[in-house]
């Protein structure tokens, strides 16, 4: 069941923002998203929260400065998603500019699983002979891997943003805004954001040591295109601090000041970097990088982001585009299988969803879980076969159901059921025995029934209410586009009642509409929806500037509609 709702907003906050010079509609949008001070809209680097607020970051800076001074070999152990790849590229580019001897290793997700494991430590030793291992976007749960590195005399710096378990690894230093006792105000930094902050602190430490001054120090803001890409692709909350990082990265992309690999990914995706948006990063560039980690080897994605050779970057971007097309084909087949398996699934009598098929691809189950979660609006975990009778699950959740905590509870109730698990509130992964799938599905459902109310299991399309006709302009769309919208700072969606003058189905999949309200006509399209509406409908929509044959017109992108 889906219903359209209007976000409430504190009138006084909206009025205060309007009096500060904010456009009246934007003042209402910002107030509805909890913004109370116009300074929260600042997007200059000087407005970033200072690195000093991150627990142990000064220790990390001293640790790395000493390692660089002693010519130690550093090896970054990356994660195989877009956040991990960008964090690794930021680490490699930043540390090299600061004089480090640094290389990287990225686990093959199918052989080694997630994070710094003892096997990855052994692989790093045989291939790279590191003195120091730096984890990016992983490591907070790597108790055994860090212990193995320590046993071999290798020091470990953990940089991560995932939630810790009951125990922390015995690393030399841990920098993670979500570790106990860390008072950093933004708990929402992505892995790439944490690595960027570590570099800022390291550069400051090297200034203190007289190695650089303000004129000779490397310009770390050159890495902000990578920071923006990883932050948006990892779907972390875009709080005020993350919005600054993303805004600065987008600014660099729009003015052509980006890594050759980022420029090549824009070209491969058929997007224009000079008008880059968070949507481009999340839905065009991110998936092409992620495809390497899902189907091939993320080392390819990392090379794309670290090469300075434009020709090589373009060749890799084309290869990544091809892998992404293959990923889409595999995903489509898996979705068809899932729908066949769920033919008798009744959302009304279920709080969760768990599905397993022996023919599924491990690298794509997360996307399928996301699609099923969107379709049925239930916390969803999809499983694919691993090795030796194990199956690997990837989950996606809905607001109000903390997925990692749910897995933790299942694990506490049945200590032998889950082998490994980890993740966030909205996404998590786990490994179980194939024969325990039904037992797990029942235990997961029990947590869902206990935690979720019927109200929470109802999908709500939050809108910003009615929009006056005067703002159906490309100028107003440009004004909205100047702000960074995304996870936790939702893009504007408006809601009005329209008369439907005309409707037809395009390519058997999309509903094309001509709408009328108060004597004004509008073109609209509802992607992925082919069922006709009645004569009148209440429509939740986004404004879009549609360029065709050199003419740009406003069209409505339908999010949801209810026949009135």
KOLNU-125966 format. One record per atom (N, C-alpha, C): residue in three letters; x, y, z. Coordinates in steps of 0.2 Angstrom, whole numbers, plus 5000, padded with zeros to 4 digits. Layout:
N
ALAXYZ...
! end
This chain:
564
UNK500449945000UNK500050005000UNK500450065000UNK500350114996UNK500750174995UNK500250234996UNK500450285000UNK500050345000UNK500550405000UNK500250464997UNK500550524997UNK500450565003UNK500950595006UNK500950635012UNK501250705010UNK501150755014UNK501450815014UNK501850825020UNK502550845018UNK502950855024UNK502750915028UNK502750915035UNK502550975038UNK503251015039UNK503151075040UNK503751125041UNK503651175046UNK504151195050UNK504051245055UNK503951315052UNK503351345052UNK503251405048UNK503751455050UNK503951465057UNK504351515059UNK505051505056UNK505351445056UNK505951435053UNK505951455046UNK505451435042UNK505351455035UNK505351525034UNK505051565038UNK504951635038UNK505651665039UNK506051635044UNK506651665046UNK507151655040UNK507151595037UNK507551585031UNK507351635025UNK506751645024UNK506451695019UNK506751765020UNK506751785027UNK506951845029UNK507751855028UNK508051795028UNK508751795027UNK508951805019UNK508451805015UNK508551815008UNK508451755004UNK508251695007UNK508151635003UNK507451645000UNK507451614994UNK506851614989UNK506251584994UNK505651604993UNK505151584998UNK504951504997UNK504951484991UNK504851404991UNK505451364994UNK506051394992UNK506651354995UNK506651365003UNK506451415005UNK506451425013UNK505951375016UNK505351365012UNK504951305015UNK505251235014UNK505551225008UNK505851165007UNK506451145013UNK506851195014UNK507351195019UNK507151175026UNK506651215028UNK506351215034UNK506051145035UNK505751115030UNK505451045030UNK505950995031UNK506551005029UNK507150965030UNK507550975036UNK507251015041UNK507651025047UNK508151075047UNK508251115042UNK508751165042UNK508451235045UNK508851255050UNK508551315054UNK509051375053UNK509651365051UNK510151425050UNK510351425043UNK510351485040UNK510551495033UNK511351475032UNK511651475038UNK512451455037UNK512451385036UNK511951345037UNK512051275035UNK512051265028UNK511851315024UNK511851305016UNK512551325014UNK513051355018UNK513651365016UNK514051305012UNK514351315007UNK514651265004UNK515451275003UNK515751325006UNK516451335005UNK516851285010UNK517451275008UNK517851225011UNK518051255018UNK518051315019UNK518151345026UNK517651325031UNK517051305028UNK516451295033UNK516451215035UNK516951175032UNK516951105034UNK517151105042UNK516851055045UNK517051035052UNK517751025052UNK518151045057UNK518851035057UNK519050965059UNK519650935056UNK519750865057UNK519950855064UNK520150905068UNK520250885075UNK519750855079UNK519150865077UNK518550825080UNK518550755080UNK518850725075UNK518850655074UNK519350625079UNK519050575083UNK519450535088UNK520150505085UNK520650515088UNK521350485086UNK521650515079UNK521350565076UNK521550585070UNK522250615070UNK522350645076UNK523050675077UNK523550615077UNK523350565081UNK523850505081UNK523950475075UNK523450475070UNK523450445064UNK523950495060UNK523950555060UNK524350605057UNK525050595058UNK525250585065UNK525850575067UNK526150505065UNK525750455066UNK525950385063UNK526150385056UNK525750425052UNK525850425045UNK526450465043UNK526550525046UNK527050565045UNK527750535047UNK527750495053UNK528350455054UNK528450405049UNK527950365047UNK528050315042UNK528350335036UNK528150395033UNK528350425027UNK529050445028UNK529250475034UNK529950495036UNK530450435036UNK530150385038UNK530550325039UNK530550275032UNK530250305027UNK530150275020UNK529850205021UNK529350195025UNK529050135026UNK528550125020UNK528450055018UNK528050035013UNK527350035016UNK526850075013UNK526150075015UNK525750045010UNK525350005012UNK524849965007UNK524149985009UNK523750005005UNK523050025006UNK522649955005UNK522249935009UNK521749875008UNK521049905007UNK520849905001UNK520249934999UNK519649894999UNK519049924999UNK518449884998UNK518249884991UNK517749844989UNK517649834982UNK516949864979UNK516749924983UNK516249964980UNK516450034978UNK516050074976UNK516250144974UNK516550184979UNK516250174985UNK516550214991UNK517250184992UNK517350124992UNK518050094994UNK518550114988UNK518250114982UNK518750124976UNK518950204976UNK518450244978UNK518650314978UNK519050334984UNK518950294990UNK519350304996UNK520050284995UNK520150224991UNK520850204989UNK521150254985UNK520850274979UNK521150324975UNK521350394978UNK520850414983UNK521050474987UNK521650464991UNK521750404994UNK522250384998UNK522950374994UNK522850344988UNK523450334984UNK523750404982UNK523250444979UNK523450514976UNK523750554981UNK523350564987UNK523550604992UNK524150584996UNK524250524998UNK524850505001UNK525450514997UNK525350494990UNK525950504985UNK526150574985UNK525650624985UNK525850694984UNK526150714991UNK526050684996UNK526450695003UNK527050665004UNK527250624999UNK527950594999UNK527950515001UNK527350485001UNK527350415004UNK527550364998UNK527750315000UNK527850254996UNK527250204997UNK526750204993UNK526150174994UNK525850134988UNK525550084990UNK525250034984UNK524550014987UNK524249974983UNK523549954986UNK523449884984UNK522949854988UNK522749784986UNK521949784987UNK521549754983UNK520849754984UNK520649684983UNK520349654988UNK520149584989UNK519649574983UNK519649514980UNK519149484976UNK518649464980UNK518049494980UNK517449484985UNK517249404985UNK517349374979UNK517149304979UNK517649254983UNK518249274982UNK518749234986UNK518849244993UNK518949314994UNK519149335001UNK518649365005UNK518049375003UNK517549415007UNK517649485008UNK517349505013UNK517449585015UNK517949595020UNK518249655019UNK518649675025UNK519349645025UNK519749665030UNK520449645031UNK520449575035UNK520449525031UNK520449455034UNK521149435034UNK521349375038UNK521949355039UNK522249335032UNK521749305027UNK521949285021UNK522249345017UNK521849405018UNK522049465014UNK522749485016UNK522849485023UNK523549505026UNK524049455023UNK523949395022UNK524449345019UNK524549365012UNK524049385008UNK524049405001UNK524449465001UNK524349515005UNK524749585005UNK525449575006UNK525649525011UNK526349515012UNK526649485006UNK526349435003UNK526649394997UNK526749444991UNK526249484990UNK526249524984UNK526549594985UNK526549624991UNK526749694992UNK527249704998UNK527349655002UNK527849665008UNK527749725011UNK527149745014UNK527049805018UNK527349815025UNK527549875026UNK527749885033UNK527049905037UNK526649945033UNK526049975036UNK525449955032UNK524849935035UNK524249925031UNK523749975033UNK523450015028UNK522950065029UNK522350035026UNK521750025030UNK521150005028UNK520750065026UNK520350065020UNK519950115019UNK519250085017UNK518750115021UNK518050095020UNK517950025023UNK518349995027UNK518349935030UNK518849935036UNK518749875040UNK519249865045UNK519049875052UNK518449905053UNK518149915060UNK517949845063UNK517849795059UNK517649735061UNK518149675060UNK518749705058UNK519249655056UNK519749635062UNK519449605067UNK519749585073UNK520349535071UNK520149485067UNK520649425066UNK521149455061UNK520949495056UNK521449515051UNK521949565054UNK521749605059UNK522249655062UNK522649615066UNK522449565070UNK522849515074UNK523349485070UNK523149465064UNK523649425060UNK524149475057UNK524049535056UNK524449585054UNK524949605059UNK524749605065UNK525149625071UNK525649565072UNK525349505071UNK525749445072UNK526349445068UNK526249475062UNK526749475056UNK527249535057UNK527049575062UNK527449635063UNK527249695058UNK526649695056UNK526449745052UNK525949795056UNK526049855055UNK525649905059UNK525049915055UNK524449925058UNK523849935054UNK523450005057UNK523350045051UNK522950105053UNK522250095050UNK521750085054UNK521050075051UNK520650145050UNK520450155044UNK520050215042UNK519350185040UNK518850195043UNK518150165041UNK517650215044UNK517050195041UNK516450235044UNK515850185046UNK515950115045UNK515450075047UNK515350065055UNK514850045057UNK514650035064UNK515149985067UNK515449995073UNK515849945076UNK515449885079UNK515749825080UNK515349775084UNK515549785092UNK515449735095UNK515549745103UNK516349755104UNK516749735100UNK517449735101UNK517849775095UNK518349815097UNK518749845091UNK519349805090UNK519649805084UNK520249775082UNK520849815086UNK521349775087UNK521949795090UNK522449835085UNK522149885082UNK522549925077UNK522949975080UNK523449995077UNK523950055079UNK523550115081UNK523050125076UNK522650185076UNK521950165072UNK521450195075UNK520750185072UNK520450255071UNK520250275065UNK519950335064UNK519250315060UNK518750325064UNK518050315062UNK517550355066UNK517150395063UNK516750445067UNK516250405071UNK516150335069UNK515650295073UNK515950255078UNK516550265080UNK516850215085UNK516650255092UNK516650215097UNK516450235104UNK516850295106UNK516550345109UNK516850405112UNK517150455106UNK516950445100UNK517150495095UNK516550545095UNK516750605096UNK516250665096UNK516150705090UNK516450675084UNK516350715078UNK515650725076UNK515450785075UNK514750805074UNK514450765068UNK514850755063UNK514550715057UNK514650645057UNK514150605059UNK514350535059UNK514250505053UNK514050545048UNK513850515041UNK514350525036UNK515050535038UNK515550535033UNK515550465029UNK515650465023UNK515850405019UNK516550385021UNK516750325018UNK517450295019UNK517850345016UNK517650375010UNK518150415006UNK518150485010UNK517650505013UNK517750565017UNK518150555023UNK518150495027UNK518650485032UNK519350485030UNK519450455024UNK520150455021UNK520350525019UNK519950565017UNK520150635015UNK520250675021UNK519950665027UNK520050705033UNK520750675036UNK520850615035UNK521550595038UNK522150625034UNK522050635027UNK522550675023UNK522550745025UNK522050775027UNK522050845029UNK522450855036UNK522350805040UNK522750805047UNK523450795046UNK523550745041UNK524250725040UNK524650785037UNK524350825032UNK524650875029UNK524750935034UNK524350945039UNK524450995044UNK525050975049UNK525050905050UNK525650885054UNK526350895050UNK526350885044UNK526950895040UNK527050965039UNK526551015040UNK526751085040UNK527051095047UNK526751065052UNK527051075059UNK527851055059UNK527951005055UNK528650985055UNK529151025050UNK528851075047UNK529251115042UNK529351085036UNK529051025034UNK529150995028UNK528751035022UNK528151065023UNK527851105019UNK527651175022UNK527551225018UNK527151275021UNK526551285017UNK526151345019UNK525551355015UNK525651355008UNK526151385005UNK526351394998UNK526551324995UNK526951284998UNK527251224995UNK526851164996UNK526351165001UNK525951105002UNK525551084996UNK525451014995UNK525050984990UNK524351014991UNK523951024985UNK523251044985UNK522750984986UNK522550974992UNK522150914993UNK521450924990UNK521250984989UNK520551004986UNK520550974979UNK521050954976UNK521050924969UNK520750854969UNK520650824975UNK520350754976UNK519650764978UNK519350824978UNK518650824980UNK518150794975UNK518350794968UNK517850754964UNK517750684966UNK518350654968UNK518350584970UNK517950574977UNK518050624981UNK517650624988UNK516850634986UNK516750674982UNK515950684980UNK515650624977UNK516050594973UNK515850534969UNK515650474974UNK516150464979UNK516150404984UNK515550424989UNK515450484991UNK515050504996UNK514250494993UNK514150514987UNK513450514984UNK513350434983UNK513850404980UNK513750334978UNK513550284984UNK513850304990UNK513750264996UNK513150274999UNK512750324997UNK512050344999UNK512050355007UNK512650385009UNK512650415016UNK512250475016UNK512050495022UNK511650555023UNK511950615021UNK511650655017UNK512050715015UNK511850775020UNK512150765026UNK512150825031UNK512550885029UNK512550935033UNK512850995030UNK513550985028UNK513950945032UNK514650935031UNK514750895024UNK514350845023UNK514350805017UNK514150845011UNK513650895012UNK513450935007UNK514050975004UNK514451005009UNK515051045007UNK515451005003UNK515650945005UNK516150895001UNK515850884994UNK515150874994UNK514850854987UNK514850914983UNK514650974986UNK514551034982UNK515251054979UNK515851044983UNK516451064981UNK516751014975UNK516550954976UNK516750904970UNK516350924964UNK515650934965UNK515250954959UNK515551014955UNK515751064959UNK516051124956UNK516651114952UNK517051064955UNK517651054951UNK517451014944UNK517050964945UNK516850934939UNK516550984933UNK516151024936UNK515751074931UNK516251114928UNK516851134931UNK517351174928UNK517851134925UNK517851074924UNK518251034920UNK518951014924UNK518951024931UNK519551014935UNK519450944939UNK519450894935UNK519350824938UNK519850774936UNK519850714939UNK520350664937UNK520150644930UNK520650624926UNK520450594919UNK519950534920UNK520050494925UNK519550444925UNK518850464927UNK518750514931UNK518050534932UNK517750574925UNK518250604922UNK517950634915UNK517750584911UNK518150524910UNK518050474906UNK517450434908UNK517250434914UNK516650394916UNK516050434914UNK516050504915UNK515550544912UNK515450534905UNK515950534901UNK515950524894UNK515650454892UNK515850404896UNK515650334894UNK514850324896UNK514650364901UNK513950364903UNK513450414899UNK513850444894UNK513450494890UNK513150554894UNK513450574900UNK513250634904UNK513750684903UNK513550744904UNK513950804903UNK514150834910UNK514850824910UNK515150844917UNK515050924918UNK514950964913UNK514851034915UNK514251054918UNK513751004918UNK513151014922UNK513050954927UNK513550934930UNK513550874934UNK513050884940UNK512750834942UNK512250834948UNK512350774952UNK512150774958UNK512250714962UNK511850654959UNK511350664955UNK511050604952UNK511550574947UNK511950614943UNK512450584939UNK512850534942UNK513150564948UNK513650524952UNK513350454955UNK512650464957UNK512350404960UNK512150354955UNK511850374949UNK511550334945UNK511850324938UNK512450354937UNK512850344931UNK513550324932UNK513850364936UNK514650354937UNK514650294942UNK514350304948UNK514350254953UNK514250184951UNK513750164947UNK513550094945UNK514150074940UNK514450114936UNK514950084932UNK515550064935UNK515750104941UNK516250084945UNK516150024949UNK515550024952UNK515249964956UNK515249904952UNK515149904945UNK515049844941UNK515749804941UNK516349844942UNK516949804942UNK517049764948UNK516749794954UNK516849754960UNK516349694960UNK515749704957UNK515249654957UNK515349594952UNK515649614946UNK515749554941UNK516449534940UNK516949584941UNK517649574939UNK518049594945UNK518549644944UNK519049654949UNK519049734950UNK518949754956UNK518849834957UNK519549864956UNK520049824956UNK520749854954UNK520649894947UNK520249874943UNK520149904937UNK519849974938UNK519349974942UNK519050044944UNK519550084947UNK519950064952UNK520450104955UNK520950124950UNK521150084945UNK521650114940UNK521350164936UNK520650164935UNK520350214931UNK520350284935UNK520250284942UNK520250344946UNK520950364947UNK521550324946UNK522150344948UNK522650364942UNK522450334936UNK522850354930UNK522850424928UNK523450454926UNK523450524924UNK523450524916UNK523450454913UNK523450454906UNK522750454903UNK522550504900UNK521850514897UNK521650454893UNK522050434889UNK521950374884UNK521750314888UNK522150294893UNK522050234897UNK521450244901UNK521250304904UNK520650314908UNK520050304903UNK520050324897UNK519550314892UNK519450244891UNK519950204890UNK519950134888UNK519650094894UNK519850114900UNK519550074906UNK518850094907UNK518650164906UNK517950184907UNK517450144902UNK517750134896UNK517350094891UNK517250024893UNK517749994896UNK517749924898UNK517249924904UNK517249974909UNK516849974914UNK516049974912UNK515950014907UNK515350024904UNK515049954901UNK515549924898UNK515349854895UNK515149804901UNK515549804906UNK515449764912UNK514749784915UNK514649844915UNK513949874918UNK513349844914UNK513449844908UNK512949824903UNK512749744905UNK513349714906UNK513349634907UNK512949634914UNK513149674919UNK512849674926UNK512049684925UNK511849724921UNK511149744920UNK510749684917UNK511049644912UNK510749584910UNK510749534915UNK511249524919UNK511249474924UNK510649494929UNK510649554931UNK510149574936UNK509449564933UNK509349584927UNK508649574924UNK508449504925UNK508849454923UNK508749384924UNK508549364931UNK508949384936UNK508849374943UNK508249404945UNK508049464943UNK507449494945UNK506849444942UNK506849424936UNK506349374934UNK506249314938UNK506849284940UNK506849224944UNK506549244951UNK506749304954UNK506449324960UNK505749324960UNK505449354955UNK504749364954UNK504349304953UNK504649254950UNK504349184950UNK504349154956UNK504949154960UNK504949124967UNK504449164972UNK504349224970UNK503849264975UNK503149264972UNK503049224968UNK502349224965UNK501749224970UNK501949184976UNK501449174981UNK501549214987UNK502049264986UNK502249304992UNK501749354994UNK501549355000UNK500949405002UNK501249455007UNK501449515004UNK501649575008UNK501249585014UNK500649585013UNK500149595019UNK500249555025UNK500449495024UNK500549445030UNK501349435031UNK501749475029UNK502449475030UNK502749535032UNK503249535036UNK503649595038UNK504249605035UNK504549545032UNK505249545029UNK505149505023UNK505749505019UNK505849455013UNK506549435013UNK506549365012UNK507249335011UNK507149285005UNK507549285001UNK507549244995UNK508249214993UNK508249154991UNK508849124989UNK508749084982UNK509249084978UNK509249044972UNK509949024970UNK509948954969UNK510648924968UNK511048954961UNK510648984957UNK510949004951UNK511149084951UNK511049114957UNK511149184957UNK511849204958UNK512049264955UNK512749294955UNK512849334962UNK513349314966UNK513549354972UNK513549424971UNK513849444965UNK514049514965UNK513449564963UNK512849534962UNK512249564960UNK511649564965UNK511749524970UNK511149514974UNK510949574978UNK511449624979UNK511349684983UNK510849724979UNK510949724972UNK510449764968UNK509849734968UNK509749674967UNK509149634967UNK508749644973UNK509149644979UNK508849654985UNK508449724986UNK508849774983UNK508649844983UNK507949854978UNK507949814973UNK507349824968UNK506749784972UNK506849734975UNK506349694978UNK506049734984UNK506549764988UNK506349814993UNK505949864991UNK506149894985UNK505749954982UNK505049924980UNK504949864977UNK504349844975UNK503849824980UNK504149784985UNK503649764991UNK503649804997UNK504149844997UNK504249895003UNK504349845010UNK504749805010UNK504949765015UNK505749755016UNK505949755022UNK506749745023UNK506849675019UNK507349675015UNK507449615010UNK508149595010UNK508249525010UNK508949505010UNK508949445004UNK509349454999UNK509349404994UNK510049364995UNK510049304993UNK510649254994UNK510849224988UNK511449214987UNK511749184982UNK512249134984UNK512449074981UNK512849024983UNK513549054984UNK513949034989UNK514649044990UNK515048984989UNK515548974992UNK515948904992UNK515748864997UNK515848794996UNK515848745001UNK515148745005UNK514648755002UNK513948755006UNK513748815009UNK514148865009UNK513948935012UNK513548975007UNK513149015009UNK512749065005UNK512849135008UNK512949185003UNK513049245005UNK512449295004UNK512249335009UNK511649375008UNK511849445008UNK511449485004UNK511549555004UNK510849585005UNK510749635010UNK510149655012UNK510049735011UNK509449755010UNK509249825010UNK508649835014UNK508549895018UNK508049905022UNK507649965021UNK507149975025UNK506650025025UNK506750075031UNK506550135031UNK506650175037UNK506250145043UNK506650145049UNK506350125055UNK506550055056UNK506950015052UNK507149955053UNK507949945052UNK508349945057UNK509049955057UNK509349885055UNK509549875049UNK509649805047UNK510249775050UNK510749805052UNK511349775055UNK511149755062UNK510749805066UNK510549785072UNK510049725072UNK509649715067UNK509249655066UNK509649595066UNK510149595061UNK510649535061UNK510949525067UNK511149575071UNK511449565077UNK511049525082UNK510349545082UNK509849515087UNK509749445085UNK509749425078UNK509649355076UNK510249315078UNK510849345077UNK511449315079UNK511549305087UNK511249345091UNK511249335098UNK510749285100UNK510149285097UNK509649235098UNK509849165096UNK510249155090UNK510449095088UNK511249105086UNK511649095091UNK512349105090UNK512749075084UNK512449015082UNK512748975077UNK512448985070UNK511949025070UNK511649035063UNK511949075058UNK512249135060UNK512649175055UNK513349165057UNK513749155051UNK514449155052UNK514749225053UNK514549265048UNK514849335048UNK514349385046UNK514349445049UNK513849495046UNK514149565048UNK513849615044UNK514149685045UNK513749735041UNK513849795042UNK513449845038UNK513149905042UNK512649935039UNK512349995041UNK511649985043UNK511250035045UNK510550035046UNK510150015040UNK510350035034UNK509950025028UNK510249975023UNK510849955024UNK511149895020UNK511649855024UNK511649795023UNK512049745027UNK512149685023UNK512649645025UNK512849585022UNK512949525027UNK512949465025UNK513049405030UNK513149345026UNK513449295030UNK513549225027UNK513249175032UNK512849125029UNK512549075032UNK512649005029UNK512548955032UNK512548885028UNK511948885024UNK511948855018UNK511348845014UNK510748805017UNK510948755021UNK510448715024UNK510048755030UNK510348815032UNK510048855037UNK509648915034UNK509548915028UNK509148975025UNK508448985028UNK508048925028UNK507348935031UNK507348955038UNK507848925042UNK507848945049UNK508049015050UNK508549045045UNK508749115046UNK508149155044UNK507749135038UNK507249175036UNK506649185041UNK506549135045UNK506049135050UNK506249175056UNK506949175058UNK507149215063UNK507149285061UNK507349305055UNK507349375052UNK506649405052UNK506149355050UNK505449375050UNK505149395057UNK505449355062UNK505249365069UNK505449435071UNK506049455070UNK506249515072UNK505849575068UNK505749565062UNK505349605058UNK504649615061UNK504349565063UNK503649565066UNK503649605073UNK504249595076UNK504249625083UNK504449695083UNK504849715078UNK505049785077UNK504649835073UNK504249805068UNK503949845063UNK503149855064UNK502949915064UNK502149915065UNK501849915058UNK501249905057UNK500849905051UNK500949975047UNK501050025052UNK501050095049UNK501750105046UNK502250075048UNK502950075046UNK503050035039UNK502549985038UNK502649945032UNK502249975027UNK501950035028UNK501650065022UNK502050115019UNK502150115012UNK502650165009UNK502250235009UNK502650285011UNK502450345011UNK502850385006UNK502550425001UNK502850464996UNK502850535000UNK503350555003UNK503350625006UNK503450675001UNK502950725001UNK503050784996UNK503050845000UNK503250894996UNK503250964998UNK502651004997UNK502050974996UNK501451004995UNK501351034988UNK500951084987UNK500751114981UNK501251164979UNK501351174972UNK501851224969UNK501451264965UNK501551334966UNK501151384962UNK501451384955UNK500951394950UNK501151394943UNK501751434941UNK501751494945UNK502351544943UNK503051504943UNK503051454947UNK503751424948UNK503851364943UNK503451354938UNK503551294933UNK503951324928UNK504551344930UNK505051374925UNK505751344925UNK506151354920UNK506851324920UNK507251364925UNK507051424926UNK507451464931UNK507351434938UNK506751424939UNK506651394946UNK507051324947UNK506951284941UNK507351214941UNK508051224942UNK508351284939UNK509051294940UNK509251314947UNK508751354950UNK508851374957UNK508851314962UNK508451264961UNK508451204965UNK509051164964UNK509251164957UNK509851124955UNK510451154958UNK510451214961UNK511151244963UNK511251214970UNK510751184973UNK510851154980UNK510951074979UNK511351044984UNK511550974984UNK510950934988UNK510550904984UNK510050864987UNK510250784987UNK509950744991UNK510150674991UNK509950644997UNK510250584999UNK510050545005UNK510050595011UNK509450595015UNK509350635021UNK509250705020UNK509250725013UNK509150795012UNK508750795005UNK508150765005UNK507750735000UNK507650794994UNK507750774988UNK507550814982UNK506850834983UNK506650894981UNK505950924981UNK505550884977UNK504950864980UNK504450824976UNK503750864978UNK503450884973UNK502850924974UNK502150884973UNK501650904975UNK500950864974UNK500450914973UNK500050894967UNK499450934966UNK498950894962UNK498350914962UNK497850874958UNK497750904951UNK497750864946UNK497750874939UNK497150844935UNK496950874930UNK496450844925UNK496950804920UNK496750744918UNK497150714913UNK496850714906UNK497150754902UNK496950764895UNK497050714890UNK497650684892UNK497850634887UNK498350584890UNK498350524889UNK498850474891UNK498950414886UNK499650394886UNK499750344881UNK500450304884UNK500450244882UNK501050204885UNK501650204880UNK502250224882UNK502850214878UNK503250154879UNK503450124874UNK503850064874UNK503550004879UNK502950004880UNK502649954885UNK502749964892UNK503150024893UNK503350024900UNK503250094904UNK503150144900UNK503150214903UNK502450254901UNK502150284906UNK501550324904UNK501750394903UNK501550414897UNK501650484895UNK500950514896UNK500950574899UNK500350614901UNK500350684898UNK499750704897UNK499650784896UNK499150804902UNK499350844906UNK498950864912UNK498750934911UNK498250954915UNK497951024915UNK497851044923UNK498051104925UNK497851124931UNK497751204931UNK497151224933UNK497051294933UNK497151334926UNK496951294921UNK497051324914UNK497651314911UNK498151284915UNK498851274912UNK498951204910UNK499351194905UNK499451124903UNK500151104904UNK500251044905UNK500951014907UNK501050944904UNK501650934901UNK501850864899UNK502150834905UNK502050764906UNK502250724911UNK502450654909UNK502850624913UNK503050554911UNK503050514918UNK502850454918UNK502850414924UNK503250354922UNK503950354923UNK504350294921UNK504250234925UNK504250174921UNK504150114924UNK503450094926UNK502950134924UNK502250124926UNK501850134919UNK501450074918UNK501050074911UNK500350074912UNK500150074919UNK499350074920UNK499050144919UNK498450144916UNK498150214915UNK497850234921UNK497750304921UNK497450334927UNK496750354925UNK496350384930UNK495750404928UNK495750474925UNK495150504925UNK495150574922UNK495450624926UNK495450614933UNK495850664937UNK496250624942UNK496850654944UNK497350614948UNK497650664953UNK497850644959UNK498250674963UNK498950654962UNK499450694960UNK500050674957UNK500650704961UNK501150654963UNK501750684967UNK502250684961UNK502650734960UNK503050744954UNK503650794956UNK504150784952UNK504750824952UNK504750864945UNK505050924946UNK505150964940UNK505750944936UNK505750944930UNK506250924926UNK506350974919UNK506950994918UNK507051034911UNK507150984906UNK506750974901UNK506750924896UNK507050964889UNK507650944887UNK507850984881UNK507750934875UNK507450964870UNK507250924864UNK507350964858UNK507750954853UNK507750994847UNK507951064848UNK508451074853UNK508651134855UNK508151184859UNK507551154861UNK507151184865UNK507051154872UNK507151194877UNK507051164884UNK506351184887UNK506051134889UNK505351144892UNK505351104899UNK504851134903UNK504751104909UNK504351044908UNK504550984911UNK504050924911UNK504050904918UNK503550864920UNK503450834927UNK503650764926UNK504050744931UNK504250674932UNK503850644938UNK503350604936UNK502850574941UNK503250524946UNK503150534952UNK503450494957UNK502850444959UNK502250464960UNK501650424961UNK501050464960UNK500550424958UNK499850454957UNK499350414959UNK498750444962UNK498150414964UNK497650444960UNK497250404957UNK496650424953UNK496150464959UNK495950524957UNK495550554962UNK494750544960
! end
